[in-house]
């Protein structure tokens, strides 16, 4: 289980991270927390858990390289990038990552993801395979799409967001082929994040 820590209060985010880290495989952070706490929040959280920077990088190769290098240098163990900019940008991400992992988005988990990304998800997964990314992001809200990406991904890792508040079910996502489920508001927005994380961890195990 991966915690999507999209909290914008830095002090609260650190409390939640400390309370839940023992139940997590990683903490995923996005721009809201980084904009609030600065890039050093990556380093602070990396003392508690692996940190995946969900920056959904989508740019020319040089810009991708600079962003990935910056995240990894601060302690990120993984960076999420978009696949649609093409193979040269994915290759730049892989080269810049060093020992960190690069995860390519194939399809977004929200309803709007069906308008564009879903129509090209398999194509983007194939590009990711060609560029040897370490894993893929497939929507936990649509288990059938996880199954479709798993057929292409082989033994590469699949992480599935949208579990909980967005409507995705952890068990269904894992049964469909996800290696990790990504849970956000259901944990960090609860009155007792530790209790919710512990219960989800127990169910998944």
C-alpha positions in Angstrom: 0.0 0.0 0.0 1.2 3.5 -0.9 0.0 6.6 0.8 -0.9 9.5 -1.5 0.0 12.3 1.0 -1.7 15.3 -0.7 -2.0 17.2 2.5 -0.9 20.9 2.2 -0.2 21.5 5.9 3.4 20.4 6.3 3.3 19.8 10.0 0.1 17.7 9.7 1.7 15.8 6.8 4.7 14.8 8.9 2.5 13.7 11.7 0.4 11.5 9.4 3.6 10.1 7.8 5.0 9.2 11.2 1.8 7.5 12.3 1.3 5.4 9.2 4.9 4.7 7.8 5.0 1.2 9.3 2.0 0.1 7.3 3.3 1.6 4.0 5.5 0.5 1.1 6.0 4.1 0.1 4.7 7.6 0.4 3.6 9.3 -2.8 3.8 13.1 -2.8 2.5 15.5 -5.4 2.9 19.2 -6.1 0.5 20.5 -3.4 2.7 19.3 -0.6 6.0 20.2 -2.4 4.6 23.7 -3.0 3.7 24.1 0.6 6.8 22.5 2.1 9.5 23.1 -0.5 11.5 20.3 -2.2 13.2 19.5 1.1 10.0 17.8 2.1 11.2 14.9 -0.1 14.3 14.5 2.1 12.3 14.7 5.3 9.9 12.1 4.3 12.6 9.8 2.9 13.8 9.4 6.4 10.5 7.6 7.2 9.7 5.7 3.9 10.5 5.4 0.3 9.2 8.5 -1.4 7.6 8.5 -4.9 7.4 11.9 -6.5 4.2 12.0 -8.4 5.2 14.9 -10.6 3.5 13.5 -13.7 6.4 14.9 -15.7 5.3 15.7 -19.3 7.9 17.7 -21.2 10.8 17.7 -23.6 13.7 15.4 -22.7 16.0 18.0 -21.2 13.3 19.4 -18.8 12.3 15.8 -17.8 15.9 15.1 -17.0 16.2 18.2 -14.8 13.1 17.4 -12.8 13.9 13.8 -12.3 17.5 14.6 -11.3 16.2 17.2 -8.8 13.8 14.8 -7.2 16.2 11.9 -6.9 19.0 14.1 -5.5 16.7 15.0 -2.7 15.9 11.4 -1.8 13.1 10.3 -4.1 13.1 6.6 -4.7 10.8 6.9 -7.7 9.3 9.5 -10.0 6.0 9.3 -11.9 6.1 10.6 -15.5 3.5 10.8 -18.3 4.1 8.5 -21.3 2.4 10.6 -23.9 5.4 13.0 -24.5 7.0 10.0 -26.2 10.0 7.7 -26.0 12.7 10.3 -26.0 11.3 11.9 -22.9 10.8 8.5 -21.2 14.4 7.5 -22.0 15.6 10.8 -20.6 13.7 10.1 -17.4 15.3 6.6 -17.1 18.8 7.9 -17.7 18.4 10.7 -15.1 16.9 8.4 -12.5 20.1 6.6 -11.6 19.1 3.9 -9.1 15.6 5.3 -8.7 12.5 4.0 -10.5 10.5 5.6 -13.2 6.7 4.9 -13.4 4.8 5.8 -16.5 1.2 6.9 -16.4 -1.0 4.9 -18.8 -4.4 6.1 -17.8 -5.7 8.6 -15.2 -8.1 7.3 -12.5 -10.7 10.2 -12.5 -13.7 10.1 -14.9 -12.0 12.5 -17.3 -9.3 9.9 -17.8 -11.7 8.0 -20.0 -11.8 10.9 -22.5 -8.2 10.8 -23.7 -5.7 8.7 -21.7 -7.9 5.5 -21.7 -8.1 5.5 -25.5 -4.3 5.3 -25.8 -3.4 3.5 -22.6 -2.2 0.3 -24.2 -0.1 2.3 -26.7 1.5 4.2 -23.9 2.2 1.0 -22.0 4.0 -0.4 -25.1 6.1 2.8 -25.3 7.0 2.3 -21.7 8.0 -1.3 -22.3 10.2 -0.2 -25.2 11.9 2.4 -22.9 12.3 0.0 -20.1 10.4 2.0 -17.4 10.2 0.3 -14.1 6.4 0.2 -13.8 3.1 1.7 -14.7 0.2 3.7 -13.2 -3.2 2.1 -14.0 -6.5 3.2 -12.6 -7.7 1.5 -9.4 -11.2 2.8 -10.3 -11.4 0.6 -13.4 -10.1 -2.9 -12.7 -10.7 -4.0 -16.3 -8.1 -1.4 -17.3 -5.6 -2.8 -14.9 -6.1 -6.2 -16.5 -5.5 -4.7 -19.9 -2.2 -3.0 -18.8 -1.1 -6.2 -17.0 -1.2 -8.1 -20.3 1.4 -5.7 -21.7 3.4 -4.9 -18.5 4.4 -8.5 -17.9 6.2 -8.7 -14.5 6.7 -4.9 -14.3 5.2 -3.2 -11.4 1.7 -1.7 -11.5 0.5 0.9 -9.0 -3.1 1.8 -9.0 -4.5 5.1 -7.6 -8.1 6.1 -6.9 -8.6 3.7 -4.1 -11.1 4.8 -1.4 -12.6 8.3 -1.9 -12.5 8.0 -5.7 -14.4 4.8 -5.5 -11.7 2.2 -6.2 -11.6 -1.0 -4.1 -8.2 -2.2 -3.0 -9.0 -5.9 -3.2 -10.5 -5.6 -6.7 -7.4 -3.7 -7.9 -5.0 -6.2 -6.6 -7.0 -9.1 -7.9 -7.0 -7.4 -11.3 -3.2 -7.3 -11.3 -2.0 -4.3 -9.3 1.1 -4.7 -7.2 0.4 -1.7 -5.1 -2.8 0.3 -4.4 -2.5 4.1 -3.8 -4.7 5.4 -1.1 -5.0 9.1 -0.3 -7.9 11.0 1.3 -9.3 7.9 3.0 -6.2 7.8 5.1 -4.9 11.4 5.5 -8.4 12.9 5.6 -9.6 10.6 8.4 -9.8 11.3 12.1 -7.4 8.4 12.8 -5.0 7.9 9.9 -3.0 5.2 11.7 -6.1 3.1 12.4 -7.3 3.3 8.8 -3.9 2.5 7.4 -3.5 -0.4 9.7 -6.9 -1.8 8.7 -6.3 -1.4 5.0 -2.9 -3.1 5.4 -4.5 -6.0 7.3 -7.1 -6.4 4.5 -4.6 -6.4 1.8 -2.3 -8.9 3.6 
